[in-house]
Amino acid sequence: MRSTGRWHSIYPIVMIGLLAALTLWLNRAIQFEPVRSDGKLRHDPDYIVDKLNGKRFDEKGKLQYSLIADRMIHYPDDDTTELMNPRMVHTGRKEPLRASATRANLSKDGKVVTLIDNVKLIREATAGRPEMTLTTSTLTLRPDDETATTDAPVTITHGKSVIRGTGFDYNNITAVAILRASVRGTLARGG
């Protein structure tokens, strides 16, 4: 009987302690981080440009390349820029080099353009060589360095010749194209 009496006297203290612990736990469980009101946590654009037409000139004022897109969207939360229906024309050489895609991503510094979906790269024909067309799913361009690269499968049409492979590197300055792996094709005379 004696132990039952002590239990009755300790019972309210234990219950108050449990309620206090539960209250502290609930208070911490419902505490949220303060909500930022600057939009940094949302993936909302901070600006949109329709009918973008950007141009890059060399130090002598000669046009090097143009970047045209139906729409440019910039997102401040991760500092990404997306381009819709981008077209790039590099005019710094004798034969213009054209690139197009369904969409593209632009690097933070604007020096790398990653073309995505329905990518087409065209080096126009000259008197001595036929047009070269490359199709692929993604292509990374570095316009200032005049290079293009991809790890994806590509198809190159050069006149009547058709070559397929995986991985591609192109240097517009030297006009050298390299297919890295799984190369197959049909080569026709004169192109």
Z-matrix of the N, CA and C atoms (Angstrom, degrees):
N
C 1 1.436
C 2 1.517 1 111.96
N 3 1.250 2 112.27 1 -34.98
C 4 1.434 3 117.48 2 -177.18
C 5 1.530 4 111.49 3 -62.88
N 6 1.347 5 118.64 4 -41.50
C 7 1.458 6 121.29 5 -179.76
C 8 1.521 7 111.18 6 -67.08
N 9 1.324 8 118.01 7 -31.15
C 10 1.452 9 121.44 8 177.47
C 11 1.521 10 110.22 9 -66.28
N 12 1.281 11 118.35 10 -35.94
C 13 1.469 12 121.91 11 179.16
C 14 1.512 13 111.72 12 -67.75
N 15 1.321 14 115.82 13 -38.94
C 16 1.466 15 118.43 14 177.85
C 17 1.529 16 110.01 15 -66.51
N 18 1.324 17 115.76 16 -39.32
C 19 1.466 18 119.31 17 179.98
C 20 1.512 19 110.87 18 -60.97
N 21 1.306 20 116.91 19 -40.22
C 22 1.463 21 119.80 20 178.57
C 23 1.519 22 112.11 21 -65.79
N 24 1.285 23 116.76 22 -29.94
C 25 1.463 24 118.97 23 -179.97
C 26 1.536 25 111.53 24 -82.00
N 27 1.348 26 119.15 25 -28.16
C 28 1.462 27 123.04 26 -179.58
C 29 1.535 28 110.70 27 -87.36
N 30 1.308 29 118.01 28 -26.48
C 31 1.461 30 124.15 29 -175.90
C 32 1.529 31 113.08 30 -51.71
N 33 1.312 32 121.46 31 -49.01
C 34 1.470 33 120.45 32 179.22
C 35 1.530 34 113.01 33 -62.28
N 36 1.324 35 117.64 34 -35.48
C 37 1.466 36 121.61 35 -179.29
C 38 1.532 37 109.36 36 -68.16
N 39 1.351 38 117.32 37 -42.36
C 40 1.465 39 121.87 38 178.35
C 41 1.531 40 109.95 39 -63.16
N 42 1.319 41 116.62 40 -43.52
C 43 1.463 42 120.54 41 -179.83
C 44 1.529 43 111.44 42 -64.32
N 45 1.316 44 117.58 43 -41.62
C 46 1.468 45 120.97 44 178.26
C 47 1.531 46 109.78 45 -63.72
N 48 1.337 47 117.71 46 -40.57
C 49 1.465 48 122.00 47 177.69
C 50 1.518 49 111.36 48 -63.09
N 51 1.351 50 117.51 49 -44.87
C 52 1.457 51 121.03 50 177.67
C 53 1.516 52 112.05 51 -63.07
N 54 1.336 53 116.94 52 -41.90
C 55 1.461 54 120.50 53 177.60
C 56 1.532 55 111.62 54 -63.60
N 57 1.330 56 115.83 55 -39.29
C 58 1.470 57 119.62 56 178.50
C 59 1.542 58 110.14 57 -64.76
N 60 1.340 59 117.37 58 -43.62
C 61 1.462 60 121.49 59 179.39
C 62 1.535 61 110.59 60 -64.59
N 63 1.333 62 116.38 61 -42.51
C 64 1.463 63 120.93 62 178.28
C 65 1.528 64 111.02 63 -63.30
N 66 1.308 65 117.03 64 -39.42
C 67 1.459 66 121.48 65 178.61
C 68 1.532 67 110.76 66 -63.64
N 69 1.324 68 116.96 67 -44.57
C 70 1.467 69 120.38 68 177.80
C 71 1.531 70 111.28 69 -62.96
N 72 1.346 71 116.33 70 -42.94
C 73 1.466 72 119.93 71 179.92
C 74 1.519 73 110.80 72 -63.24
N 75 1.331 74 118.22 73 -44.95
C 76 1.458 75 121.94 74 178.96
C 77 1.521 76 111.48 75 -63.04
N 78 1.316 77 116.45 76 -40.56
C 79 1.467 78 120.96 77 178.80
C 80 1.531 79 110.63 78 -59.93
N 81 1.319 80 117.95 79 -43.52
C 82 1.468 81 121.54 80 179.84
C 83 1.524 82 111.52 81 -73.28
N 84 1.316 83 117.04 82 -34.11
C 85 1.465 84 120.75 83 -178.73
C 86 1.524 85 112.09 84 -67.09
N 87 1.310 86 118.09 85 -31.56
C 88 1.459 87 120.00 86 -177.99
C 89 1.526 88 113.13 87 -97.23
N 90 1.316 89 117.79 88 -0.88
C 91 1.465 90 120.94 89 177.15
C 92 1.523 91 109.21 90 -71.26
N 93 1.313 92 119.26 91 128.42
C 94 1.453 93 124.44 92 177.74
C 95 1.514 94 109.00 93 -112.64
N 96 1.329 95 113.70 94 154.71
C 97 1.455 96 118.40 95 172.69
C 98 1.523 97 107.99 96 -64.35
N 99 1.294 98 117.41 97 145.60
C 100 1.463 99 118.22 98 177.96
C 101 1.532 100 110.08 99 -59.81
N 102 1.296 101 116.30 100 138.01
C 103 1.460 102 122.01 101 -179.26
C 104 1.518 103 108.71 102 -77.94
N 105 1.362 104 114.10 103 128.08
C 106 1.461 105 118.92 104 178.03
C 107 1.515 106 108.23 105 -77.89
N 108 1.283 107 116.28 106 135.90
C 109 1.461 108 120.12 107 -179.63
C 110 1.531 109 112.42 108 -100.45
N 111 1.346 110 116.67 109 3.28
C 112 1.463 111 118.82 110 -178.11
C 113 1.533 112 113.29 111 -89.31
N 114 1.337 113 118.04 112 -0.28
C 115 1.460 114 121.30 113 176.81
C 116 1.511 115 114.90 114 81.61
N 117 1.336 116 119.03 115 2.70
C 118 1.455 117 122.21 116 -177.28
C 119 1.524 118 113.10 117 -63.86
N 120 1.316 119 118.71 118 -24.31
C 121 1.458 120 121.25 119 -177.77
C 122 1.526 121 112.47 120 -90.71
N 123 1.309 122 117.36 121 -8.23
C 124 1.465 123 120.96 122 179.12
C 125 1.522 124 108.80 123 -101.75
N 126 1.318 125 116.33 124 152.21
C 127 1.464 126 120.94 125 177.98
C 128 1.537 127 108.16 126 -99.28
N 129 1.324 128 114.73 127 63.19
C 130 1.459 129 121.93 128 178.06
C 131 1.522 130 108.66 129 -107.42
N 132 1.325 131 118.05 130 141.90
C 133 1.467 132 119.28 131 179.46
C 134 1.520 133 111.52 132 -69.61
N 135 1.328 134 114.93 133 145.93
C 136 1.464 135 118.64 134 173.55
C 137 1.525 136 110.79 135 -97.89
N 138 1.334 137 116.70 136 -21.16
C 139 1.464 138 118.32 137 170.06
C 140 1.529 139 110.42 138 -154.02
N 141 1.320 140 113.86 139 152.60
C 142 1.463 141 123.05 140 179.20
C 143 1.525 142 106.93 141 -132.60
N 144 1.332 143 115.45 142 133.25
C 145 1.461 144 120.51 143 178.20
C 146 1.527 145 107.73 144 -119.83
N 147 1.308 146 116.77 145 121.39
C 148 1.457 147 121.32 146 174.98
C 149 1.521 148 109.07 147 -93.17
N 150 1.326 149 116.10 148 143.27
C 151 1.467 150 123.48 149 178.35
C 152 1.529 151 111.77 150 56.34
N 153 1.333 152 114.76 151 56.08
C 154 1.466 153 121.58 152 178.01
C 155 1.526 154 109.61 153 -67.09
N 156 1.335 155 115.90 154 137.67
C 157 1.455 156 121.43 155 175.29
C 158 1.525 157 107.11 156 -145.08
N 159 1.342 158 115.28 157 89.43
C 160 1.461 159 121.32 158 -179.11
C 161 1.515 160 110.49 159 -98.91
N 162 1.322 161 116.23 160 144.75
C 163 1.467 162 120.82 161 -178.39
C 164 1.521 163 109.34 162 -131.58
N 165 1.345 164 115.06 163 146.01
C 166 1.462 165 121.45 164 177.70
C 167 1.522 166 107.79 165 -122.44
N 168 1.331 167 116.15 166 128.98
C 169 1.456 168 122.17 167 -178.97
C 170 1.528 169 109.31 168 -114.18
N 171 1.339 170 117.00 169 151.92
C 172 1.458 171 119.72 170 174.96
C 173 1.528 172 109.33 171 -81.80
N 174 1.321 173 115.77 172 -178.56
C 175 1.465 174 120.14 173 -176.25
C 176 1.530 175 113.26 174 -65.76
N 177 1.334 176 117.92 175 -17.71
C 178 1.462 177 122.15 176 177.77
C 179 1.527 178 112.17 177 -93.78
N 180 1.331 179 116.95 178 -0.31
C 181 1.454 180 120.72 179 178.96
C 182 1.513 181 114.69 180 89.71
N 183 1.343 182 116.76 181 8.20
C 184 1.470 183 120.63 182 179.23
C 185 1.533 184 108.74 183 -84.58
N 186 1.330 185 115.71 184 135.59
C 187 1.468 186 121.33 185 179.43
C 188 1.519 187 109.88 186 -63.50
N 189 1.347 188 116.74 187 126.20
C 190 1.464 189 121.70 188 177.74
C 191 1.524 190 111.10 189 -96.59
N 192 1.340 191 115.90 190 -49.35
C 193 1.459 192 119.06 191 177.90
C 194 1.520 193 110.65 192 -158.47
N 195 1.331 194 113.71 193 159.40
C 196 1.463 195 122.02 194 176.44
C 197 1.519 196 107.68 195 -121.55
N 198 1.313 197 116.56 196 142.46
C 199 1.457 198 122.55 197 173.77
C 200 1.521 199 106.82 198 -121.30
N 201 1.319 200 115.22 199 115.87
C 202 1.459 201 121.84 200 -176.85
C 203 1.525 202 107.53 201 -118.49
N 204 1.317 203 117.35 202 139.37
C 205 1.467 204 121.31 203 176.63
C 206 1.520 205 109.05 204 -149.15
N 207 1.325 206 115.45 205 149.27
C 208 1.461 207 119.35 206 176.73
C 209 1.519 208 110.95 207 -65.53
N 210 1.342 209 115.41 208 -35.16
C 211 1.467 210 119.59 209 -178.70
C 212 1.525 211 109.74 210 -154.24
N 213 1.329 212 116.01 211 141.53
C 214 1.456 213 123.48 212 173.28
C 215 1.527 214 107.48 213 -121.23
N 216 1.336 215 116.11 214 131.31
C 217 1.466 216 121.31 215 -179.87
C 218 1.520 217 108.37 216 -126.43
N 219 1.333 218 116.96 217 127.07
C 220 1.464 219 122.14 218 178.21
C 221 1.524 220 109.90 219 -110.90
N 222 1.341 221 115.86 220 134.94
C 223 1.469 222 122.45 221 178.89
C 224 1.527 223 108.76 222 -114.47
N 225 1.339 224 117.61 223 120.51
C 226 1.462 225 120.13 224 -176.15
C 227 1.528 226 114.52 225 -75.39
N 228 1.355 227 118.28 226 -24.03
C 229 1.463 228 119.00 227 -175.42
C 230 1.523 229 112.20 228 -63.92
N 231 1.335 230 118.35 229 -36.90
C 232 1.461 231 120.72 230 177.45
C 233 1.535 232 112.05 231 -123.22
N 234 1.325 233 116.84 232 8.93
C 235 1.463 234 124.08 233 177.23
C 236 1.529 235 112.45 234 56.36
N 237 1.344 236 116.00 235 40.75
C 238 1.460 237 120.68 236 177.59
C 239 1.523 238 110.18 237 -100.12
N 240 1.324 239 114.80 238 153.22
C 241 1.457 240 121.40 239 177.26
C 242 1.517 241 108.24 240 -129.61
N 243 1.325 242 116.32 241 127.43
C 244 1.455 243 122.30 242 178.86
C 245 1.526 244 109.11 243 -111.12
N 246 1.325 245 115.32 244 142.73
C 247 1.457 246 121.57 245 177.22
C 248 1.524 247 108.39 246 -119.27
N 249 1.323 248 117.07 247 136.40
C 250 1.455 249 122.15 248 177.37
C 251 1.524 250 109.03 249 -105.55
N 252 1.329 251 116.21 250 129.00
C 253 1.451 252 123.74 251 -179.28
C 254 1.540 253 111.65 252 53.13
N 255 1.358 254 116.59 253 56.11
C 256 1.466 255 119.67 254 -178.34
C 257 1.534 256 112.08 255 -76.94
N 258 1.324 257 114.68 256 146.23
C 259 1.453 258 122.85 257 173.86
C 260 1.520 259 107.38 258 -136.15
N 261 1.322 260 115.44 259 130.97
C 262 1.455 261 119.94 260 178.47
C 263 1.514 262 108.19 261 -122.87
N 264 1.318 263 116.18 262 134.47
C 265 1.459 264 121.86 263 177.22
C 266 1.516 265 107.29 264 -124.18
N 267 1.340 266 115.77 265 117.76
C 268 1.463 267 121.49 266 178.69
C 269 1.519 268 107.23 267 -98.95
N 270 1.319 269 116.56 268 113.46
C 271 1.462 270 121.91 269 -175.20
C 272 1.525 271 113.04 270 -109.89
N 273 1.322 272 117.36 271 12.37
C 274 1.463 273 120.91 272 -176.87
C 275 1.516 274 114.27 273 -73.45
N 276 1.327 275 119.31 274 -12.18
C 277 1.474 276 124.55 275 -179.97
C 278 1.523 277 109.93 276 -114.06
N 279 1.332 278 115.81 277 175.81
C 280 1.468 279 120.28 278 179.49
C 281 1.527 280 111.30 279 -59.52
N 282 1.356 281 116.17 280 -46.78
C 283 1.460 282 120.43 281 -179.65
C 284 1.522 283 108.83 282 -99.99
N 285 1.310 284 117.49 283 120.12
C 286 1.464 285 119.18 284 177.40
C 287 1.526 286 111.20 285 -61.24
N 288 1.303 287 116.18 286 145.65
C 289 1.457 288 123.33 287 176.47
C 290 1.517 289 106.69 288 -113.95
N 291 1.336 290 116.46 289 123.98
C 292 1.458 291 121.54 290 -176.86
C 293 1.521 292 109.52 291 -113.93
N 294 1.330 293 115.57 292 140.74
C 295 1.461 294 121.12 293 176.79
C 296 1.522 295 107.97 294 -135.45
N 297 1.330 296 115.63 295 142.68
C 298 1.461 297 119.89 296 178.10
C 299 1.523 298 109.26 297 -148.91
N 300 1.342 299 116.04 298 161.90
C 301 1.466 300 122.12 299 179.55
C 302 1.520 301 108.80 300 -164.58
N 303 1.313 302 115.50 301 174.46
C 304 1.459 303 120.62 302 176.21
C 305 1.523 304 110.80 303 -73.95
N 306 1.353 305 115.67 304 -39.02
C 307 1.463 306 120.03 305 178.95
C 308 1.527 307 109.05 306 -152.67
N 309 1.324 308 116.14 307 171.09
C 310 1.465 309 120.70 308 179.52
C 311 1.516 310 109.73 309 -155.02
N 312 1.320 311 114.83 310 158.50
C 313 1.463 312 122.06 311 171.55
C 314 1.514 313 107.39 312 -115.83
N 315 1.319 314 115.49 313 140.45
C 316 1.456 315 122.58 314 -179.11
C 317 1.522 316 108.16 315 -110.14
N 318 1.335 317 117.89 316 133.34
C 319 1.466 318 120.64 317 179.83
C 320 1.525 319 110.57 318 -65.50
N 321 1.323 320 116.26 319 163.56
C 322 1.470 321 121.26 320 -177.66
C 323 1.521 322 112.09 321 -58.20
N 324 1.352 323 116.40 322 -37.52
C 325 1.463 324 119.58 323 -179.55
C 326 1.536 325 112.73 324 -88.25
N 327 1.337 326 117.12 325 -2.76
C 328 1.458 327 121.40 326 177.34
C 329 1.515 328 114.80 327 78.17
N 330 1.334 329 118.12 328 8.07
C 331 1.466 330 120.87 329 -176.10
C 332 1.517 331 114.16 330 -94.95
N 333 1.341 332 117.46 331 -10.25
C 334 1.463 333 121.15 332 -179.31
C 335 1.524 334 108.66 333 -126.96
N 336 1.331 335 115.74 334 127.77
C 337 1.461 336 122.10 335 177.96
C 338 1.533 337 106.61 336 -116.46
N 339 1.330 338 116.74 337 120.44
C 340 1.462 339 120.86 338 177.46
C 341 1.522 340 108.57 339 -104.80
N 342 1.324 341 115.51 340 107.71
C 343 1.455 342 121.77 341 179.36
C 344 1.531 343 108.78 342 -80.81
N 345 1.343 344 116.79 343 139.26
C 346 1.462 345 121.90 344 -175.07
C 347 1.528 346 109.41 345 -135.68
N 348 1.321 347 115.80 346 134.23
C 349 1.465 348 125.19 347 175.67
C 350 1.535 349 112.19 348 69.00
N 351 1.328 350 114.43 349 127.94
C 352 1.472 351 122.29 350 178.29
C 353 1.527 352 112.53 351 51.71
N 354 1.320 353 115.82 352 46.88
C 355 1.462 354 121.23 353 -177.17
C 356 1.525 355 109.75 354 -78.36
N 357 1.323 356 114.52 355 134.82
C 358 1.464 357 120.72 356 177.38
C 359 1.527 358 107.85 357 -136.86
N 360 1.334 359 115.24 358 130.78
C 361 1.464 360 122.50 359 176.97
C 362 1.525 361 106.38 360 -121.80
N 363 1.325 362 116.99 361 126.09
C 364 1.467 363 121.18 362 -176.31
C 365 1.528 364 109.50 363 -127.46
N 366 1.341 365 115.55 364 123.28
C 367 1.466 366 121.12 365 169.40
C 368 1.509 367 105.47 366 -102.28
N 369 1.310 368 116.04 367 118.63
C 370 1.458 369 120.65 368 -173.80
C 371 1.522 370 111.97 369 -64.75
N 372 1.310 371 115.14 370 154.42
C 373 1.462 372 122.10 371 -179.85
C 374 1.521 373 110.85 372 -69.46
N 375 1.315 374 114.65 373 153.90
C 376 1.467 375 121.93 374 172.34
C 377 1.528 376 106.97 375 -123.68
N 378 1.308 377 116.09 376 180.00
C 379 1.467 378 119.68 377 178.91
C 380 1.524 379 110.65 378 -63.21
N 381 1.327 380 117.96 379 -28.82
C 382 1.458 381 121.46 380 -175.68
C 383 1.522 382 115.90 381 -100.03
N 384 1.316 383 117.88 382 -10.89
C 385 1.470 384 118.50 383 -179.10
C 386 1.519 385 110.66 384 -150.06
N 387 1.342 386 115.66 385 149.69
C 388 1.468 387 120.01 386 -178.02
C 389 1.529 388 111.90 387 -77.98
N 390 1.300 389 114.75 388 169.33
C 391 1.463 390 121.52 389 176.68
C 392 1.531 391 110.17 390 -61.54
N 393 1.325 392 115.53 391 142.55
C 394 1.454 393 121.47 392 173.37
C 395 1.524 394 108.11 393 -112.36
N 396 1.333 395 116.93 394 128.91
C 397 1.462 396 121.91 395 178.44
C 398 1.517 397 108.88 396 -124.77
N 399 1.302 398 116.57 397 130.58
C 400 1.458 399 122.62 398 175.92
C 401 1.517 400 108.03 399 -116.56
N 402 1.326 401 117.06 400 135.15
C 403 1.461 402 121.42 401 172.93
C 404 1.522 403 108.34 402 -124.15
N 405 1.330 404 115.77 403 142.13
C 406 1.459 405 122.23 404 -179.40
C 407 1.524 406 109.06 405 -163.30
N 408 1.326 407 116.40 406 179.70
C 409 1.468 408 120.41 407 -179.53
C 410 1.523 409 112.71 408 -94.31
N 411 1.318 410 118.16 409 -24.17
C 412 1.465 411 121.59 410 178.49
C 413 1.526 412 109.01 411 -153.42
N 414 1.317 413 115.86 412 145.14
C 415 1.455 414 121.42 413 -178.37
C 416 1.518 415 108.81 414 -151.01
N 417 1.327 416 116.35 415 129.56
C 418 1.457 417 121.28 416 179.41
C 419 1.528 418 109.15 417 -100.36
N 420 1.324 419 116.02 418 121.31
C 421 1.461 420 122.49 419 179.69
C 422 1.521 421 110.36 420 -106.78
N 423 1.318 422 115.35 421 138.96
C 424 1.460 423 122.11 422 170.62
C 425 1.528 424 105.30 423 -121.38
N 426 1.350 425 116.17 424 87.72
C 427 1.474 426 120.33 425 -171.93
C 428 1.521 427 114.41 426 -58.11
N 429 1.328 428 118.53 427 -37.84
C 430 1.464 429 119.87 428 -179.20
C 431 1.526 430 111.65 429 -66.82
N 432 1.347 431 116.80 430 -33.54
C 433 1.468 432 121.44 431 178.59
C 434 1.528 433 111.90 432 -88.93
N 435 1.333 434 116.88 433 -9.90
C 436 1.458 435 124.23 434 -178.63
C 437 1.532 436 111.51 435 59.42
N 438 1.343 437 116.19 436 45.48
C 439 1.462 438 120.67 437 178.30
C 440 1.522 439 110.37 438 -125.94
N 441 1.342 440 113.94 439 155.54
C 442 1.463 441 122.13 440 175.99
C 443 1.517 442 107.31 441 -138.41
N 444 1.341 443 116.77 442 142.37
C 445 1.458 444 120.41 443 -178.78
C 446 1.522 445 110.90 444 -151.09
N 447 1.336 446 115.45 445 151.00
C 448 1.462 447 121.44 446 173.50
C 449 1.518 448 109.03 447 -155.09
N 450 1.322 449 115.84 448 154.73
C 451 1.461 450 122.50 449 172.15
C 452 1.529 451 110.30 450 -100.94
N 453 1.316 452 117.45 451 -4.82
C 454 1.468 453 123.21 452 -175.51
C 455 1.536 454 110.71 453 -81.52
N 456 1.332 455 116.88 454 165.09
C 457 1.469 456 120.48 455 172.86
C 458 1.529 457 110.59 456 -63.69
N 459 1.336 458 115.80 457 144.46
C 460 1.463 459 121.65 458 -179.35
C 461 1.522 460 110.31 459 -133.72
N 462 1.319 461 115.00 460 155.68
C 463 1.463 462 122.31 461 170.94
C 464 1.522 463 106.94 462 -125.75
N 465 1.320 464 115.79 463 126.05
C 466 1.463 465 121.15 464 179.49
C 467 1.525 466 108.24 465 -115.14
N 468 1.319 467 115.50 466 127.71
C 469 1.457 468 121.96 467 174.76
C 470 1.519 469 106.69 468 -113.57
N 471 1.330 470 115.48 469 122.74
C 472 1.463 471 121.33 470 -178.80
C 473 1.516 472 106.64 471 -129.71
N 474 1.328 473 115.71 472 95.38
C 475 1.458 474 119.39 473 -171.98
C 476 1.519 475 108.73 474 67.37
N 477 1.334 476 117.30 475 -123.43
C 478 1.463 477 121.39 476 178.19
C 479 1.526 478 112.29 477 -93.68
N 480 1.311 479 117.91 478 -2.84
C 481 1.462 480 122.21 479 178.51
C 482 1.525 481 110.09 480 -83.96
N 483 1.340 482 115.79 481 141.11
C 484 1.459 483 121.53 482 177.68
C 485 1.529 484 107.81 483 -131.32
N 486 1.313 485 116.39 484 125.66
C 487 1.462 486 122.22 485 -178.19
C 488 1.518 487 108.25 486 -129.20
N 489 1.345 488 114.89 487 136.96
C 490 1.471 489 120.70 488 177.22
C 491 1.520 490 108.54 489 -122.65
N 492 1.306 491 115.75 490 148.61
C 493 1.457 492 120.68 491 178.00
C 494 1.515 493 110.30 492 -169.22
N 495 1.312 494 114.43 493 -179.28
C 496 1.457 495 120.83 494 177.98
C 497 1.524 496 108.39 495 -120.80
N 498 1.315 497 116.02 496 128.92
C 499 1.461 498 121.22 497 -177.17
C 500 1.523 499 109.71 498 83.67
N 501 1.312 500 115.56 499 134.81
C 502 1.462 501 120.12 500 -174.34
C 503 1.515 502 109.14 501 -152.19
N 504 1.327 503 115.65 502 137.79
C 505 1.463 504 122.62 503 174.14
C 506 1.525 505 107.16 504 -131.41
N 507 1.323 506 116.15 505 133.88
C 508 1.458 507 120.06 506 179.62
C 509 1.521 508 109.39 507 -135.16
N 510 1.327 509 115.18 508 134.52
C 511 1.452 510 121.94 509 176.33
C 512 1.521 511 107.07 510 -117.65
N 513 1.312 512 117.10 511 113.91
C 514 1.461 513 121.30 512 -177.02
C 515 1.524 514 112.14 513 -72.44
N 516 1.314 515 117.87 514 -23.25
C 517 1.466 516 120.81 515 179.43
C 518 1.524 517 110.11 516 -69.70
N 519 1.341 518 115.94 517 -45.43
C 520 1.471 519 120.24 518 -179.11
C 521 1.523 520 112.49 519 -93.79
N 522 1.342 521 117.83 520 -10.16
C 523 1.474 522 124.34 521 -176.56
C 524 1.525 523 111.59 522 58.90
N 525 1.345 524 116.50 523 32.60
C 526 1.458 525 121.82 524 178.63
C 527 1.518 526 109.13 525 -102.72
N 528 1.346 527 114.93 526 126.77
C 529 1.464 528 121.79 527 176.51
C 530 1.521 529 108.39 528 -113.21
N 531 1.333 530 116.76 529 135.54
C 532 1.459 531 122.08 530 -179.87
C 533 1.518 532 109.01 531 -125.00
N 534 1.329 533 115.64 532 124.38
C 535 1.464 534 121.60 533 169.91
C 536 1.524 535 106.01 534 -96.59
N 537 1.333 536 117.21 535 132.32
C 538 1.464 537 120.38 536 -171.66
C 539 1.524 538 115.24 537 -88.49
N 540 1.327 539 119.43 538 -34.24
C 541 1.471 540 119.62 539 -173.30
C 542 1.522 541 111.42 540 -154.77
N 543 1.333 542 115.38 541 162.53
C 544 1.470 543 123.79 542 175.53
C 545 1.528 544 112.25 543 49.94
N 546 1.311 545 116.39 544 46.25
C 547 1.465 546 121.05 545 -175.39
C 548 1.532 547 110.06 546 -83.26
N 549 1.322 548 115.25 547 128.77
C 550 1.465 549 123.33 548 175.33
C 551 1.515 550 107.94 549 -142.37
N 552 1.293 551 116.04 550 150.08
C 553 1.455 552 116.45 551 177.37
C 554 1.501 553 114.16 552 -179.11
N 555 1.305 554 113.26 553 177.97
C 556 1.454 555 123.17 554 175.96
C 557 1.514 556 106.91 555 -123.97
N 558 1.316 557 115.57 556 119.20
C 559 1.465 558 120.65 557 -179.82
C 560 1.520 559 109.39 558 -102.23
N 561 1.308 560 115.85 559 129.22
C 562 1.463 561 121.98 560 178.46
C 563 1.520 562 109.26 561 -107.21
N 564 1.288 563 117.15 562 150.61
C 565 1.470 564 120.33 563 177.28
C 566 1.514 565 111.23 564 -61.33
N 567 1.312 566 114.49 565 140.87
C 568 1.448 567 119.90 566 177.84
C 569 1.513 568 113.35 567 73.47
N 570 1.313 569 119.03 568 18.12
C 571 1.440 570 118.23 569 177.39
C 572 1.461 571 110.19 570 151.05
